[in-house]
Amino acid sequence: MWLFRINNNQLTGPIPSELGALSMLHSLRLQDNQLTSTLPKELSLLTVLLQLRVDGNQITGAIPSELGLWGANTTELNFEERMDQKFGESNIDA
């Protein structure tokens, strides 16, 4: 699977950490639901991820520093405006 898109489905609860097991995932689109909690650090296992969209949810907290391991291949990151948009101490450049 290279695309996982479940945006606009009124999903609730936290983002499942099990999504980190989808190792060939290129695009993860979870925007415009009612997801809560923080981003699971297991998403850092998505090493070929090019797009992550979680905007339009109730995600809170800092972006886990493990997600900074994605590297230069990730081309689109869309986070909730209320999140502390940092990888550890450095700002997101996307």
Secondary structure, DSSP 8 states (H G I E B T S, - for coil): --EEE--SS--EEE--GGGGG-TT--EEE--SSEEEE---GGGGG-TT--EEE-TTSEE-SEE-GGGGGGGGG--EEE--TTSEEEETTEE---
